[in-house]
Amino acid sequence: MTDVPQPATVQLLALAAAARPDWPPGLLGDVVAQLRCRDDWTFGRLVVAVAQLIADPEAEPPDLLAAVGEPWRHRRRPPAPETAHRGAAAARAALSQPPTT
């Protein structure tokens, strides 16, 4: 059995060129090449992203790269609420102590 969907990058770029003749030739191809080098970008995800880009009259191909987050930012957990309380308590304690001379 074959994987579905089959990557059809050439056809996707042709569709984008037909739908958005205002984009410089080759610009989307360069952006797509950069995205296809990433492990987390499947062809299905690329089709959806390009379709959204085509539909937005203000969008440009480099917007796809701007939308890609750095992987390390997604792995990091946000600090727990008590972290701010501990920091505030430490700051209050430091301010309440008389200065040492």
C-alpha positions in Angstrom: 0.0 0.0 0.0 1.3 3.5 -0.8 1.4 6.5 1.5 -1.4 8.9 1.0 -1.2 11.8 0.2 1.7 11.4 -2.2 3.9 14.5 -2.3 3.1 16.5 -5.4 5.2 19.6 -4.8 5.5 20.5 -8.5 1.7 20.5 -8.9 1.3 22.4 -5.7 3.7 25.1 -6.9 1.9 25.2 -10.3 -1.4 25.7 -8.5 0.0 28.5 -6.4 1.6 30.2 -9.5 -1.8 30.1 -11.3 -3.7 31.3 -8.3 -1.2 34.0 -7.3 0.5 35.5 -10.3 1.4 38.5 -8.1 4.1 36.4 -6.3 7.6 36.5 -7.8 8.4 33.3 -9.7 10.4 30.8 -7.7 9.9 32.5 -4.3 7.3 30.0 -3.1 9.5 27.1 -4.4 12.4 28.4 -2.3 10.2 28.6 0.8 8.8 25.2 0.2 12.3 23.7 -0.2 13.2 25.1 3.2 10.1 23.7 4.8 10.5 20.2 3.3 13.9 19.9 4.9 12.2 20.0 8.3 11.1 16.7 9.8 7.9 18.1 11.4 6.5 19.4 8.0 4.6 16.7 6.2 3.3 17.2 2.7 -0.3 17.3 4.0 0.6 20.1 6.4 2.3 21.9 3.5 -0.8 21.7 1.3 -2.9 23.2 4.1 -0.4 26.0 4.7 0.0 26.9 1.0 -3.8 26.8 0.5 -4.2 29.3 3.4 -1.5 31.4 2.0 -3.1 31.5 -1.4 -6.5 32.5 0.1 -5.0 35.4 2.0 -4.7 38.4 -0.4 -2.1 40.1 1.9 0.1 37.0 2.3 3.5 36.5 0.8 5.4 33.2 0.5 8.0 34.2 3.3 5.0 34.3 5.7 5.2 30.5 5.8 8.6 30.7 7.3 7.6 33.3 9.8 4.8 30.9 11.0 7.2 28.1 11.7 8.1 28.2 15.4 11.4 27.1 16.8 11.1 23.6 18.1 12.8 24.4 21.4 10.1 26.9 22.2 7.4 24.2 22.0 9.2 21.7 24.2 9.6 24.2 27.1 6.9 24.1 29.8 5.5 27.4 31.0 6.5 28.2 34.6 4.1 27.1 37.3 2.1 29.8 39.1 4.0 29.3 42.3 7.2 30.4 40.6 6.0 34.0 40.5 5.0 33.8 44.1 8.4 32.4 45.2 10.2 35.1 43.2 8.0 37.9 44.7 8.5 36.5 48.2 12.3 36.4 47.7 12.2 40.0 46.4 10.2 41.2 49.4 12.6 39.4 51.8 15.6 41.0 50.1 14.1 44.5 50.3 13.1 44.1 54.0 16.6 43.4 55.2 18.7 46.3 56.3 21.6 47.0 54.0 24.9 45.7 55.2 27.9 47.9 55.5 
